[in-house]
């Protein structure tokens, strides 16, 4: 998928977690891919992952029992991420939390990411940063969704990047 300017959009990752602090762990991962595809999966928590923050649950609306019933095994999740993202750089607007949560997932599996994770700011121009929030708010309003789920959040970030790029070209 190419934007109107001929540039391929970046791959975006978003991670939802069991809480907001250092004891939290990933519960859902969503991707907005540069070819227009999406990927999203719930993650079956490790028996060692016990922290659960009710305020985080209210934000992402994923109860722990849903993870235990529908979450995919951690090894499967890391394998799929490596298959889909092999050799790519994936960007996040929450690098300071998403990167540690990805590390927690891969470390738990004894696996190594076959992709790089970078902060979205690394690919934003000053012009894009200046119009980012108003553009994102408009995309959210146009998206007709109040979901706070990983794949939707990744899609919104990707769409915002593309629109801010178009606006500031």
ABEGO torsion letter per residue (X at the ends): XBBAAGBBBBBBBBBBBABABAABBBABBBBBBAAGBBBBBBBBBBAABABBBAAAAAAAGBBAAAAAAABBBAAAAAAAAAAAABGBBBBBAAAAAAAAAAAAAAAAAGBBBABBBBBAAAABBAAAAAAAAAAAAAAAAAAGBABBBAAAAAAAAAAAAAAAAAAAX
